[in-house]
Amino acid sequence: MSNLVSIAAGHIRDILAGAIKRAPSERVVVIYDRESGLSNLMAEAYREAIPDGQFIDFAETDAAAILKLIDELSPGDVFVLVQSNSFRLNEFRIRIELFKRKLKCIEHVHLNRMSEEQYATWVDALAFDREFLQKAGHGIKGILDQASTVRIVGKDTELVWAGGMEECKLNIGDYTGMENIGGTFPIGEVFTEARDFSKVNGTLRIYAFAGDDFNVRFYEPFLAIVKEGILEPGPDAPEEFKKLIDLIRAEERVLVRELGVGLNRAISRQTPVNDITAFERVLGLHLSLGEKHGVYKKPGLIPTKTRYHIDVFPAFERLEIDGKVAFDNTLATNQILV
């Protein structure tokens, strides 16, 4: 465990210097809990990485004291949340308020979802893989933003987006020109969605999806069919997935909204983590099902009235953008080809 603490501390120093760009004059406050093995590990790693930091045990501090501390911080100071689950201060949404105050934020959530054998993978996923993330992230964004047709090609499936994509968003640790600095770590993702959902059609095979407890479920790849943006389970889909689709369908359409390209090379089907927030960064692809998406606004989809955003992970061979292979999943290394 002590070795993992030191590895994590090294990644934290890289994040603070390379992504958050902490200046020596900027304070760092770390709020943590001790309700999981991974939160304990990360609290110790932050102590090793930031000897001048201020550390607060969430369980031993009342909400008023934490709010007072936030009010005392200056724009540019760094606020770190190390959470076994997710901290709540009544109706106070911590990260939103931090950004309103122009504070930098590093958030680690749902650490209690990782089993002990996954700690090393999760810590490895913290590495600030700057050169790869920026080259691959900006490369994928550059061609997806201009794309007319996108295809996910499997051994016996093909899912097609026609009619272009919305402008991609990046989660690669590059906050240049952004209003807010920081977010949830581990990082590594480019995401977009169809401009016109009715032009998403075809088939795919799914090997994993988020369950109703937000933990990832893994299965032998099973078929799903998409017609005009709406997904239906195939005949070999597991009952758990069919029930999840029924749950969405009871309240809204099972829309294929987000198309995400995960870029975190530490996370894979062979080296998974349970938490969907982290596994979403897996080096591969993911889609979201349901009408909910807080980033892209579409006519008729009112964010406060949509409910479901369920991530699913396709088994695929290639991601093709306007006929060019952008991601070759049959290669052992260097799958991103842009």
N, C-alpha and C positions, 0 to 999 in steps of 0.2 A: 504493500500500500504506500509506503514512504517513497518508493520509486515513482509511482503514479502521481503523487503529490508534486514531486520535483518536475516531472514532465509537464503536468498541468500548469505549474507556475511559469515555466518557460513559455508556454503558449499564451498565458495571460499577459506576460511582458510584451510579447509580440503584438497582441491585439491592442494593448494600450498605446504602444508606440506607432504601429503601422496602420491600424484602422481608426481607433479613437483619437489618435494624435494628442495624447495628453501632454500638456506643458508642465514643467516642474512646479509652477505656481498653482496648478489646479488641484484642488482637494479630491480625494477618493474616499467615498463612504461605501462600505460593504454591509448590507443587511443579509443575514443568513439564518438558517435554522439548523437544528441537529436531528431532524426526524428521519433521515435516511443516511445510508452509508455514503452515497455519492455527494450529498450536501455537506457532510462532515469533511470528506476529502477535498471538496472545492473550497470550503472555508479555510482549511489549512493551506491550500495552494495559494489563495489570495494573500494570506498572511506572509507567506514566503516571498511572493512576487512584489508585494507593496508594503514594505516595512513602515512606511509613513502613513498608511491608510488608517481610517477610523472604522472600527468593527462593532457591529451591533447585533446581538442575538435577538431575533424577532420575538421569541417566546418570553423574554425577560424585559421587554420594552413595550410600554403602552402606545396606542395609536397617536395620542396627543403629542408625545415626545418625538415620535418619528415625523409627524407633520411639522412640528416646530423646527426640527433639524433641516427638513427640506426647505422651509422658508428662509433659513439662515444661509443656505448655499448660494454661490454666485454663478451667473451664466458661465458655462464652460467647465464647471466642476463635474466630476464623474460619480454616478450613482450606480452601484452594482447590486443586483437582486439574485441571491442564491436560494432557490426555493424547492423544497421537496415536492410541494404541490404548487399553489399559487397564492401569494400573500393577498389578503383583503384588509382594507382599512375602511370599514363601513361601506359607503357608496363611492369612496375615493378610488379612482382608477389610477394606480400609481404611475405607470409608464406614461400615460397621456399627460398627467400633471407635470411630470418631470420634463417632458418635451416642451410643454407650455412655458416652463421657466427657463428654457434654453440650456438645460442640463444634458450632459452626455449620459447615455444609459447602456449598461450591459446587463442583459437579463438571461438567467438560466432557470427554466421552469420544469416542473414535473419530474424532478430527479428521482423521485421514489418509484417511477415506472421502470427504471433500468435494474435488471438483475445484476448481481455482483460480477458475474462472468462477462457482462457487457461494459463494465466501468472502463476498461482499457480502450475499447472501441470509441466510447463516447469522449474520453479524454483526447484520443488521437484526432477525433473530428473537430476539436477546438483549434487545431493548427491553422495559423493564418497563412494559407497557401496562396500568397499574393500573386505571384507570377502566373500560375495556372488559372486562378479564379478570374483575374482581370482579362487575360488573353481569351480564355474560353467564354467567359460571360459576355464581354463586349462583342466577341465574334458571333456568338449565337444571336444576341440581340440585333446586331447589324443586319443579319440576313432574314431573321424572322420579321422584323419591322417592315421589310420590303417584300415579304413573301406573298405570292398569289395562291400557292398550293403547298400544303404540308401533309406528309404521310408518315404514319407509324406502320412499318412493314414487319410482320412476323412470319413464321414458317408457313402458316396457312391462313393468315389474316392480313387485312389492310384497312386502316382507319384513315379517312381523308378529311382534311379541312380545306374547303374551297372558299374563295372570296376574300382572302386576306385576314390578318390578325390585328388585334389591338396592339398599341405600343407596349413593348416588353418592359417589365420592371426587373431591377437587379437587386439581389441580396448577396453581395460579394465582398462586403467590407470596404467599399469605396463610396464615401459619403460626399464626394466633391459636388458642390452645388446644391446639396439637399438641405432642407430646412432642419431636419432632425439628424443627429449623429448617434448611431448605435442601434440596438435592437436585440433580438433574441439570438443567442449563440448556442450551438454551432450554426454556421452560416454556409452558403453555397447553393444558389438557386437563381434561375432566370424563369420568369413566368409571363404568360399572356393568355388570351382567349380569343375565340372566333369573333369576328365582327358580326357575323350572321350565323346564329346557332343552327338554322335550318340547313346550312351547307356543311354540316359535320355528319358524315355517313360512313358506314363500313362495319368492320368487325375487329375485335382484339381479344387477346387472352390476358387474364388478370392473375397475378401470382400472390398479391397481397392487398389488403385494404384495412382501413381503420374501423375497429369495432365500436360499439356504442359506449365503451369505456375509454376510448381514445388510445387503446393499445393496438399494435399492428397484428393482424392475423395473416398467417402464411398458408398457402394451399398449392397443390399441383395446379399449374395454369389452367384456367377454365374459360369458356367462351362467353363473350358478351356481344350484343348487337346494338349498333347505334343507327337510328333512323331520324333524320332531320333534327339532330342534336339531342335526342332522347335515348337513354340507354335502357336496354332490357337484358336480364340475365339469360344466358344460353342454357340448354338442357342439362349440361353437366355442372352448372353452378352449385356450390354448396348451399345447404339450407340456410346457414347463417347469413350468407350474402343475400339470398332471396328475401329473407325477413327484413334485412336492412333496406333493401330496395322498396319493399312494401311499406316500411315506416316512412320513407321519404315520400313515396307516391300518395300516401294518405293525406298529405298536406300541401305538396307542391310537385312540380315536374322534376323528373330525374334528368336534369340537364347536364350535359358535359360542358362545364364552364372552363375552369383553369386547365391549361396545358403547361406543365412545368418541366424544366430540365434541371435535374439535380446535379450539383458539381462537387459534392464533398467526397473526395477519394478515399476517405477512411471508412465510409459506410457503404455496404453492398449487401446483396442477397446472402453472401457467405459470412459477412460480418455485420449483422443487423443490430438495431437497438429497438426496444419495445415502444418507446414514446413516438407518437406520430409526428409531433412537432420537429423532432430531430431526424426521424427516418425520412421525412419529406425531402431532406437534402441528399438522399442517396444518389450515388452516381448512376443516373438512369432517368426514367421519365415517370411522371405522375399526372393524373387527371383528378379534377374534383367533380363530384356528383351532387346535384341539388341546385337550388336557385341562389344560394347565398354566396356573395363575394363582395368584400368591403372596398375593393380597389376600383373595379370597373363598374361604371354606371350604364345601365341599359333601360330603354323605355319599357315601362310595365313591370320592372323589377325594383321594388321599393326596399332598400336595405333593412329597414326596421320591420318589414313584414315577411322577409325570407328567413329560413331557419337552418337549412342543411347545407353543409360543405364537407362532404365525405371524400377523403383521398383514397384513390385506388392506383395500383402500380402495374403497368402492363409488361408482360414478357414480350420482348421485341428483338428484331435483328438489326433494323436500321431506322433512323429518323432521316427522312428525305425532305429537303426544302427546295421547292422549284426544281426537282429532279437531281439535286446535288445531295450526296450523303454527308450529313452534318454530324451524325453520331453513329458509329459502327459498333454495335453491341456484341459482335462476334469476335472482336479483338480482345486479347488479354490485357493490353495496356493502350493508352492514348486513344480512347474511344472517340473523344471529341476531335473532329477533323477540320475545324475552322480556326 
